[in-house]
């Protein structure tokens, strides 16, 4: 009887310690947690909640700078599409311009949760072991980018593909928060001021 009681107490203690560790991790694992939380409150599960709007500025291996982009590095442009709240209408500064194939994808996040539909955008160079030719709608690929929590490593279905120039941009949300090195905005999603 004493053994069972002792075992039960140990099990409960381990469970509580695991819960405390998990709670502590939530506060420290992501410097963009507040931004992500705000986006999740304003967007439903099929949109781009959880998107890491700012990036490191690193680009995938093999990605080539555009030779004659419509918007050159340092140019200003207006973002005409809203991948997430506060983005549409923002003035963007071009940080990088690259010629590639861009894809919208649907996938089930690696951590579980609702399926993400029509995520815009990943690029050809962000696909694990990408083939030389562009993928077609309906093809399945493994994603090698973590634009959103749970995206990296997920199996995704290609919804659309287009050869175009994509841009990395800096901009300010309508709430005043600065976003740097955001990946990706397509040429069609930008207009001259």
GROMACS elastic network, one bead per residue, 0.5 to 0.9 nm:
[ bonds ]
;  ai    aj funct       b0    kb
    1     4     6  0.52987   500
    1     5     6  0.62989   500
    1     6     6  0.86214   500
    2     5     6  0.51067   500
    2     6     6  0.60171   500
    2     7     6  0.84616   500
    3     6     6  0.50770   500
    3     7     6  0.59847   500
    3     8     6  0.84763   500
    4     7     6  0.50084   500
    4     8     6  0.60232   500
    4     9     6  0.85949   500
    5     8     6  0.50495   500
    5     9     6  0.62275   500
    5    10     6  0.86626   500
    6     9     6  0.51320   500
    6    10     6  0.62051   500
    6    11     6  0.86115   500
    7    10     6  0.51049   500
    7    11     6  0.61348   500
    7    12     6  0.86281   500
    8    11     6  0.51033   500
    8    12     6  0.61960   500
    8    13     6  0.86122   500
    9    12     6  0.51208   500
    9    13     6  0.61293   500
    9    14     6  0.86413   500
   10    13     6  0.50579   500
   10    14     6  0.61725   500
   10    15     6  0.85588   500
   11    14     6  0.51967   500
   11    15     6  0.61624   500
   11    16     6  0.86685   500
   12    15     6  0.50266   500
   12    16     6  0.61554   500
   12    17     6  0.85805   500
   13    16     6  0.51646   500
   13    17     6  0.61336   500
   13    18     6  0.85749   500
   14    17     6  0.50957   500
   14    18     6  0.61192   500
   14    19     6  0.85851   500
   15    18     6  0.51389   500
   15    19     6  0.62369   500
   15    20     6  0.87231   500
   16    20     6  0.61926   500
   16    21     6  0.86206   500
   17    20     6  0.50539   500
   17    21     6  0.61619   500
   17    22     6  0.85755   500
   18    21     6  0.51153   500
   18    22     6  0.61377   500
   18    23     6  0.85987   500
   19    22     6  0.51065   500
   19    23     6  0.61687   500
   19    24     6  0.86067   500
   20    23     6  0.50925   500
   20    24     6  0.61492   500
   20    25     6  0.86490   500
   21    24     6  0.50663   500
   21    25     6  0.62010   500
   21    26     6  0.88443   500
   22    25     6  0.51435   500
   22    26     6  0.65373   500
   23    26     6  0.53695   500
   23    27     6  0.70978   500
   24    27     6  0.55735   500
   24    28     6  0.68452   500
   24    29     6  0.87469   500
   25    28     6  0.53123   500
   25    29     6  0.55946   500
   25    30     6  0.88774   500
   26    29     6  0.59664   500
   26    30     6  0.77872   500
   26    33     6  0.83731   500
   27    30     6  0.75197   500
   27    31     6  0.87986   500
   27    33     6  0.77959   500
   28    31     6  0.70590   500
   28    33     6  0.84486   500
   29    32     6  0.89636   500
   29    33     6  0.80538   500
   30    33     6  0.52670   500
   30    34     6  0.87441   500
   31    34     6  0.77179   500
   31    35     6  0.87666   500
   32    35     6  0.53367   500
   32    36     6  0.61726   500
   32    37     6  0.86213   500
   32    52     6  0.70733   500
   32    53     6  0.85707   500
   32    54     6  0.83609   500
   33    36     6  0.50028   500
   33    37     6  0.59522   500
   33    38     6  0.85090   500
   33    50     6  0.87279   500
   34    37     6  0.50653   500
   34    38     6  0.61748   500
   34    39     6  0.86328   500
   35    38     6  0.51639   500
   35    39     6  0.62524   500
   35    40     6  0.86471   500
   35    50     6  0.85446   500
   35    51     6  0.89543   500
   35    52     6  0.82675   500
   35    53     6  0.84780   500
   35   177     6  0.87270   500
   36    39     6  0.50933   500
   36    40     6  0.60930   500
   36    41     6  0.86358   500
   36    49     6  0.68368   500
   36    50     6  0.50199   500
   36    51     6  0.65878   500
   36    52     6  0.70379   500
   36    53     6  0.85882   500
   37    40     6  0.50711   500
   37    41     6  0.62412   500
   37    42     6  0.88060   500
   37    49     6  0.82383   500
   37    50     6  0.74167   500
   38    41     6  0.52202   500
   38    42     6  0.65273   500
   38    43     6  0.87898   500
   38    49     6  0.87878   500
   39    42     6  0.52251   500
   39    43     6  0.60005   500
   39    48     6  0.80840   500
   39    49     6  0.54862   500
   39    50     6  0.68149   500
   39    51     6  0.80108   500
   39    84     6  0.73558   500
   39    85     6  0.70746   500
   40    43     6  0.52611   500
   40    44     6  0.70063   500
   40    45     6  0.78360   500
   40    48     6  0.82065   500
   40    50     6  0.62797   500
   40    51     6  0.89784   500
   41    44     6  0.77964   500
   41    49     6  0.82130   500
   42    49     6  0.81692   500
   42    84     6  0.89883   500
   42    85     6  0.73979   500
   43    46     6  0.80652   500
   43    47     6  0.61753   500
   43    48     6  0.72067   500
   43    49     6  0.59028   500
   43    84     6  0.77561   500
   43    85     6  0.77539   500
   44    47     6  0.57133   500
   44    48     6  0.80786   500
   44    49     6  0.70816   500
   45    48     6  0.74935   500
   45    49     6  0.65922   500
   45   113     6  0.85206   500
   45   114     6  0.61525   500
   45   115     6  0.77409   500
   45   116     6  0.71784   500
   46    49     6  0.78805   500
   46   114     6  0.71317   500
   46   115     6  0.67427   500
   46   116     6  0.51220   500
   46   117     6  0.57179   500
   46   118     6  0.83923   500
   46   119     6  0.88384   500
   47    83     6  0.80862   500
   47    84     6  0.77501   500
   47   116     6  0.67465   500
   47   117     6  0.70991   500
   47   118     6  0.81774   500
   47   119     6  0.75023   500
   48    51     6  0.57020   500
   48    83     6  0.67538   500
   48    84     6  0.62169   500
   48   116     6  0.75353   500
   48   117     6  0.87961   500
   48   119     6  0.68485   500
   48   120     6  0.85706   500
   48   148     6  0.75435   500
   49    52     6  0.89285   500
   49    84     6  0.76199   500
   49   148     6  0.76826   500
   49   149     6  0.88597   500
   50    53     6  0.88507   500
   50   147     6  0.84400   500
   50   148     6  0.53048   500
   50   149     6  0.57248   500
   50   150     6  0.88929   500
   51    54     6  0.88895   500
   51    84     6  0.83183   500
   51   146     6  0.85309   500
   51   147     6  0.56361   500
   51   149     6  0.66615   500
   52    55     6  0.71501   500
   52   146     6  0.78566   500
   52   147     6  0.53762   500
   52   148     6  0.55795   500
   52   149     6  0.75677   500
   52   182     6  0.83811   500
   53    84     6  0.88994   500
   53   147     6  0.74084   500
   53   148     6  0.85393   500
   53   179     6  0.63280   500
   53   180     6  0.76760   500
   53   181     6  0.81254   500
   53   182     6  0.55788   500
   53   183     6  0.75600   500
   54    57     6  0.87044   500
   54   147     6  0.89726   500
   54   170     6  0.82750   500
   54   178     6  0.84930   500
   54   179     6  0.51018   500
   54   181     6  0.55634   500
   54   182     6  0.50058   500
   54   183     6  0.78119   500
   55    58     6  0.77006   500
   55   147     6  0.83679   500
   55   179     6  0.83124   500
   55   180     6  0.63328   500
   55   182     6  0.56084   500
   55   183     6  0.70451   500
   56    59     6  0.85190   500
   56   180     6  0.80956   500
   56   181     6  0.63982   500
   56   182     6  0.86323   500
   57    95     6  0.83884   500
   57    96     6  0.87811   500
   57   168     6  0.79541   500
   57   180     6  0.80907   500
   57   181     6  0.51842   500
   57   182     6  0.80588   500
   57   183     6  0.86467   500
   58   181     6  0.86026   500
   59    62     6  0.85812   500
   59    63     6  0.68548   500
   59   125     6  0.88920   500
   60    63     6  0.58339   500
   60   125     6  0.59081   500
   60   126     6  0.65687   500
   60   145     6  0.89979   500
   61    64     6  0.87430   500
   61   125     6  0.70481   500
   61   126     6  0.89121   500
   62   125     6  0.68551   500
   63    98     6  0.68961   500
   63    99     6  0.77208   500
   63   100     6  0.73304   500
   63   124     6  0.87246   500
   63   125     6  0.64170   500
   64    67     6  0.87200   500
   64    97     6  0.86315   500
   64    98     6  0.56848   500
   64    99     6  0.63211   500
   64   100     6  0.76779   500
   65    69     6  0.88809   500
   65    96     6  0.74104   500
   65    97     6  0.57358   500
   65    99     6  0.63066   500
   66    69     6  0.56194   500
   66    72     6  0.89267   500
   66    96     6  0.86110   500
   66    97     6  0.54851   500
   66   100     6  0.85999   500
   66   165     6  0.68405   500
   66   166     6  0.86546   500
   67    97     6  0.86720   500
   67    98     6  0.81867   500
   67    99     6  0.80102   500
   68    71     6  0.84230   500
   68    72     6  0.79772   500
   69    72     6  0.59191   500
   69    73     6  0.89667   500
   69    97     6  0.65451   500
   69    98     6  0.79052   500
   69    99     6  0.83503   500
   69   165     6  0.68891   500
   69   187     6  0.86182   500
   70    97     6  0.89592   500
   70   165     6  0.85102   500
   70   187     6  0.75468   500
   71    74     6  0.82760   500
   71    75     6  0.59325   500
   71    76     6  0.77447   500
   71    77     6  0.76267   500
   71    94     6  0.70151   500
   71    97     6  0.75377   500
   71   167     6  0.85319   500
   71   187     6  0.82389   500
   71   190     6  0.87749   500
   71   192     6  0.84337   500
   72    75     6  0.54859   500
   72    76     6  0.87267   500
   72    94     6  0.66418   500
   72    95     6  0.83466   500
   72    96     6  0.76504   500
   72    97     6  0.69027   500
   73    76     6  0.87425   500
   73    93     6  0.77234   500
   73    95     6  0.52487   500
   73    96     6  0.55930   500
   73    97     6  0.68832   500
   74    93     6  0.58987   500
   74    94     6  0.51844   500
   74    95     6  0.63485   500
   74    96     6  0.84888   500
   75    92     6  0.82517   500
   75    93     6  0.57860   500
   75    94     6  0.54963   500
   75    95     6  0.84520   500
   76    91     6  0.66500   500
   76    92     6  0.55481   500
   76    94     6  0.63290   500
   76   192     6  0.73802   500
   76   193     6  0.71440   500
   77    90     6  0.84309   500
   77    91     6  0.57256   500
   77    92     6  0.52341   500
   77    93     6  0.65529   500
   77    94     6  0.75804   500
   77   190     6  0.59883   500
   77   191     6  0.55579   500
   77   193     6  0.55205   500
   78    88     6  0.80165   500
   78    89     6  0.58039   500
   78    90     6  0.57217   500
   78    92     6  0.58615   500
   78    93     6  0.88158   500
   78   189     6  0.82987   500
   78   190     6  0.54778   500
   78   191     6  0.52155   500
   78   192     6  0.62642   500
   78   193     6  0.58943   500
   79    82     6  0.77061   500
   79    87     6  0.69178   500
   79    88     6  0.54395   500
   79    89     6  0.52654   500
   79    90     6  0.55281   500
   79    91     6  0.64006   500
   79    92     6  0.65767   500
   79   171     6  0.89745   500
   79   185     6  0.80975   500
   79   189     6  0.58163   500
   79   191     6  0.66812   500
   80    87     6  0.82755   500
   80    88     6  0.52600   500
   80    89     6  0.57222   500
   80    90     6  0.80100   500
   80   188     6  0.82374   500
   80   189     6  0.51035   500
   80   190     6  0.56100   500
   80   191     6  0.68481   500
   81    84     6  0.87712   500
   81    87     6  0.72290   500
   81    88     6  0.50471   500
   81    89     6  0.76768   500
   81   185     6  0.87142   500
   81   188     6  0.88600   500
   81   189     6  0.55351   500
   81   190     6  0.78862   500
   82    85     6  0.63808   500
   82    86     6  0.72225   500
   82    87     6  0.50834   500
   82    89     6  0.82232   500
   82   189     6  0.88633   500
   83    86     6  0.89385   500
   83    87     6  0.68840   500
   83    88     6  0.79002   500
   83   119     6  0.84134   500
   83   120     6  0.70842   500
   84    87     6  0.60382   500
   84    88     6  0.81144   500
   85    88     6  0.75065   500
   85   173     6  0.80817   500
   85   174     6  0.84732   500
   86    89     6  0.79406   500
   86    90     6  0.74883   500
   86   172     6  0.83751   500
   86   175     6  0.71832   500
   87    90     6  0.55839   500
   87    91     6  0.89121   500
   87   171     6  0.81606   500
   87   172     6  0.78596   500
   87   173     6  0.57888   500
   87   174     6  0.73047   500
   88    91     6  0.88763   500
   88   173     6  0.87326   500
   88   174     6  0.89888   500
   89   174     6  0.88359   500
   90   171     6  0.64206   500
   90   172     6  0.64404   500
   90   173     6  0.66632   500
   90   174     6  0.73640   500
   91   170     6  0.85041   500
   91   171     6  0.59482   500
   91   172     6  0.72203   500
   91   193     6  0.80627   500
   92   169     6  0.58705   500
   92   170     6  0.54769   500
   92   172     6  0.76539   500
   92   190     6  0.85922   500
   93   168     6  0.86855   500
   93   169     6  0.55294   500
   93   170     6  0.51819   500
   93   171     6  0.64033   500
   94    97     6  0.73688   500
   94   167     6  0.67121   500
   94   168     6  0.62728   500
   94   170     6  0.66706   500
   94   181     6  0.89019   500
   95   167     6  0.72635   500
   95   168     6  0.53163   500
   95   169     6  0.51127   500
   95   170     6  0.67657   500
   95   180     6  0.87348   500
   95   181     6  0.67357   500
   95   182     6  0.88764   500
   96   166     6  0.82432   500
   96   167     6  0.55113   500
   96   169     6  0.69891   500
   96   181     6  0.84635   500
   97   165     6  0.65158   500
   97   166     6  0.57885   500
   97   168     6  0.65272   500
   97   169     6  0.89720   500
   98   164     6  0.83427   500
   98   165     6  0.53707   500
   98   166     6  0.53522   500
   98   167     6  0.63894   500
   98   168     6  0.84930   500
   99   163     6  0.75461   500
   99   164     6  0.58793   500
   99   166     6  0.64289   500
  100   123     6  0.67644   500
  100   124     6  0.66365   500
  100   125     6  0.80337   500
  100   162     6  0.84377   500
  100   163     6  0.57889   500
  100   164     6  0.58982   500
  100   165     6  0.62733   500
  100   166     6  0.71663   500
  101   122     6  0.87237   500
  101   123     6  0.57516   500
  101   124     6  0.54086   500
  101   125     6  0.84264   500
  101   134     6  0.67155   500
  101   135     6  0.87623   500
  101   161     6  0.66060   500
  101   162     6  0.54297   500
  101   164     6  0.60774   500
  101   165     6  0.80556   500
  101   166     6  0.85528   500
  102   120     6  0.85075   500
  102   121     6  0.63699   500
  102   122     6  0.58952   500
  102   124     6  0.62703   500
  102   160     6  0.81975   500
  102   161     6  0.56196   500
  102   162     6  0.53984   500
  102   163     6  0.62546   500
  102   164     6  0.69224   500
  102   165     6  0.84148   500
  102   166     6  0.75322   500
  102   184     6  0.89234   500
  102   186     6  0.80666   500
  103   119     6  0.84253   500
  103   120     6  0.69295   500
  103   121     6  0.56132   500
  103   122     6  0.53845   500
  103   123     6  0.59015   500
  103   124     6  0.73932   500
  103   135     6  0.84740   500
  103   137     6  0.88786   500
  103   158     6  0.65451   500
  103   159     6  0.71122   500
  103   160     6  0.55165   500
  103   162     6  0.66700   500
  103   163     6  0.89939   500
  104   117     6  0.86403   500
  104   118     6  0.53419   500
  104   119     6  0.52090   500
  104   121     6  0.52057   500
  104   122     6  0.66021   500
  104   123     6  0.87747   500
  104   157     6  0.86638   500
  104   158     6  0.62154   500
  104   159     6  0.53593   500
  104   160     6  0.52880   500
  104   161     6  0.67063   500
  105   116     6  0.81699   500
  105   117     6  0.67335   500
  105   118     6  0.50072   500
  105   119     6  0.51549   500
  105   120     6  0.69590   500
  105   121     6  0.74488   500
  105   122     6  0.76712   500
  105   137     6  0.88894   500
  105   156     6  0.60035   500
  105   157     6  0.55288   500
  105   159     6  0.51064   500
  105   160     6  0.71984   500
  106   115     6  0.71763   500
  106   116     6  0.54084   500
  106   118     6  0.51471   500
  106   119     6  0.61746   500
  106   155     6  0.87491   500
  106   156     6  0.54981   500
  106   157     6  0.53298   500
  106   158     6  0.67396   500
  106   159     6  0.67716   500
  107   110     6  0.89297   500
  107   115     6  0.57354   500
  107   116     6  0.54189   500
  107   117     6  0.67265   500
  107   118     6  0.85839   500
  107   119     6  0.85031   500
  107   151     6  0.77739   500
  107   154     6  0.66399   500
  107   155     6  0.61921   500
  107   157     6  0.63991   500
  108   111     6  0.84758   500
  108   112     6  0.68004   500
  108   113     6  0.73285   500
  108   114     6  0.67587   500
  108   116     6  0.62007   500
  108   117     6  0.88136   500
  108   150     6  0.81802   500
  108   151     6  0.79992   500
  108   154     6  0.67480   500
  108   155     6  0.73553   500
  108   156     6  0.74502   500
  109   112     6  0.53007   500
  109   113     6  0.64501   500
  109   114     6  0.73853   500
  109   115     6  0.66248   500
  109   116     6  0.73057   500
  109   148     6  0.87140   500
  109   149     6  0.74337   500
  109   151     6  0.55387   500
  109   152     6  0.83371   500
  109   153     6  0.87921   500
  109   154     6  0.62293   500
  109   155     6  0.86553   500
  110   113     6  0.84284   500
  110   149     6  0.82917   500
  110   151     6  0.64472   500
  110   152     6  0.74870   500
  110   153     6  0.70201   500
  110   154     6  0.56848   500
  110   155     6  0.87280   500
  111   149     6  0.80917   500
  111   150     6  0.55199   500
  111   151     6  0.88331   500
  112   115     6  0.83215   500
  112   150     6  0.78039   500
  113   116     6  0.89186   500
  116   119     6  0.66323   500
  117   159     6  0.86900   500
  118   121     6  0.85796   500
  118   158     6  0.85677   500
  118   159     6  0.64343   500
  118   160     6  0.84450   500
  119   122     6  0.80310   500
  119   159     6  0.87858   500
  120   184     6  0.78648   500
  120   185     6  0.84603   500
  121   147     6  0.88524   500
  121   183     6  0.77876   500
  121   184     6  0.60216   500
  121   185     6  0.75639   500
  121   186     6  0.84357   500
  122   125     6  0.82574   500
  122   126     6  0.62974   500
  122   127     6  0.81217   500
  122   143     6  0.82345   500
  122   145     6  0.76105   500
  122   147     6  0.83694   500
  122   183     6  0.82299   500
  122   184     6  0.72983   500
  123   126     6  0.53878   500
  123   127     6  0.73587   500
  123   166     6  0.84571   500
  123   184     6  0.83167   500
  124   127     6  0.57570   500
  124   130     6  0.68758   500
  124   131     6  0.88365   500
  124   134     6  0.72694   500
  124   135     6  0.82689   500
  125   128     6  0.79652   500
  125   129     6  0.88715   500
  125   130     6  0.69831   500
  125   144     6  0.83667   500
  126   130     6  0.80131   500
  126   142     6  0.88006   500
  126   143     6  0.61866   500
  126   145     6  0.56757   500
  127   130     6  0.52584   500
  127   131     6  0.88261   500
  127   141     6  0.65884   500
  127   142     6  0.58277   500
  127   144     6  0.52355   500
  127   145     6  0.77352   500
  128   141     6  0.73318   500
  128   142     6  0.54616   500
  128   143     6  0.59549   500
  128   144     6  0.54748   500
  128   153     6  0.82729   500
  129   141     6  0.89485   500
  129   142     6  0.82935   500
  130   133     6  0.83163   500
  130   134     6  0.86760   500
  130   135     6  0.88074   500
  130   141     6  0.81415   500
  130   142     6  0.88071   500
  131   134     6  0.74111   500
  131   135     6  0.81214   500
  134   161     6  0.76304   500
  134   162     6  0.85316   500
  134   163     6  0.83822   500
  135   138     6  0.85348   500
  135   139     6  0.63185   500
  135   140     6  0.85593   500
  135   141     6  0.85850   500
  135   158     6  0.73230   500
  135   160     6  0.88277   500
  135   161     6  0.70301   500
  136   139     6  0.56891   500
  136   158     6  0.66071   500
  136   159     6  0.80197   500
  136   160     6  0.70404   500
  136   161     6  0.64557   500
  137   140     6  0.86850   500
  137   157     6  0.73916   500
  137   160     6  0.52104   500
  137   161     6  0.68222   500
  138   157     6  0.57132   500
  138   158     6  0.52993   500
  138   159     6  0.63821   500
  138   160     6  0.84114   500
  139   156     6  0.82610   500
  139   157     6  0.56982   500
  139   158     6  0.54687   500
  139   159     6  0.83752   500
  140   155     6  0.65897   500
  140   156     6  0.54932   500
  140   158     6  0.63061   500
  141   154     6  0.82776   500
  141   155     6  0.55893   500
  141   156     6  0.53248   500
  141   157     6  0.64848   500
  141   158     6  0.74809   500
  142   152     6  0.80745   500
  142   153     6  0.58295   500
  142   154     6  0.56085   500
  142   156     6  0.60528   500
  142   157     6  0.88716   500
  143   146     6  0.81689   500
  143   151     6  0.67554   500
  143   152     6  0.54815   500
  143   153     6  0.52359   500
  143   154     6  0.55802   500
  143   155     6  0.64192   500
  143   156     6  0.67793   500
  144   151     6  0.79435   500
  144   152     6  0.51407   500
  144   153     6  0.58706   500
  144   154     6  0.81106   500
  145   148     6  0.82900   500
  145   151     6  0.66124   500
  145   153     6  0.77396   500
  146   149     6  0.63507   500
  146   150     6  0.69714   500
  146   151     6  0.51627   500
  146   153     6  0.84310   500
  147   150     6  0.86821   500
  147   151     6  0.67032   500
  147   152     6  0.78734   500
  147   183     6  0.77691   500
  148   151     6  0.54718   500
  148   152     6  0.79959   500
  149   152     6  0.77667   500
  150   153     6  0.77621   500
  150   154     6  0.71776   500
  151   154     6  0.54484   500
  151   155     6  0.86069   500
  151   156     6  0.88801   500
  152   155     6  0.88893   500
  158   161     6  0.73000   500
  164   186     6  0.71542   500
  164   187     6  0.71011   500
  164   188     6  0.88735   500
  165   185     6  0.87660   500
  165   186     6  0.61527   500
  165   187     6  0.57712   500
  165   188     6  0.89467   500
  166   183     6  0.83643   500
  166   184     6  0.60942   500
  166   185     6  0.56246   500
  166   187     6  0.60804   500
  167   182     6  0.83608   500
  167   183     6  0.69992   500
  167   184     6  0.56272   500
  167   185     6  0.51648   500
  167   186     6  0.61101   500
  167   187     6  0.72428   500
  168   180     6  0.85574   500
  168   181     6  0.54927   500
  168   182     6  0.53344   500
  168   183     6  0.50446   500
  168   184     6  0.55279   500
  168   185     6  0.66454   500
  169   179     6  0.82424   500
  169   180     6  0.66095   500
  169   181     6  0.52666   500
  169   182     6  0.51821   500
  169   183     6  0.70711   500
  169   184     6  0.76079   500
  169   185     6  0.74952   500
  170   178     6  0.75530   500
  170   179     6  0.55579   500
  170   181     6  0.54814   500
  170   182     6  0.62527   500
  171   177     6  0.86367   500
  171   178     6  0.60553   500
  171   179     6  0.53327   500
  171   180     6  0.66190   500
  171   181     6  0.87344   500
  171   182     6  0.82691   500
  172   175     6  0.78827   500
  172   176     6  0.58601   500
  172   177     6  0.55957   500
  172   179     6  0.58123   500
  172   180     6  0.85687   500
  173   176     6  0.53514   500
  173   177     6  0.52859   500
  173   178     6  0.63678   500
  173   179     6  0.72567   500
  174   177     6  0.73878   500
  175   178     6  0.89723   500
  179   182     6  0.66468   500
  181   184     6  0.87589   500
  182   185     6  0.79159   500
  185   188     6  0.81854   500
  185   189     6  0.61909   500
  185   190     6  0.75235   500
  186   189     6  0.52846   500
  186   190     6  0.70557   500
  187   190     6  0.55455   500
  187   191     6  0.80941   500
  188   191     6  0.77022   500
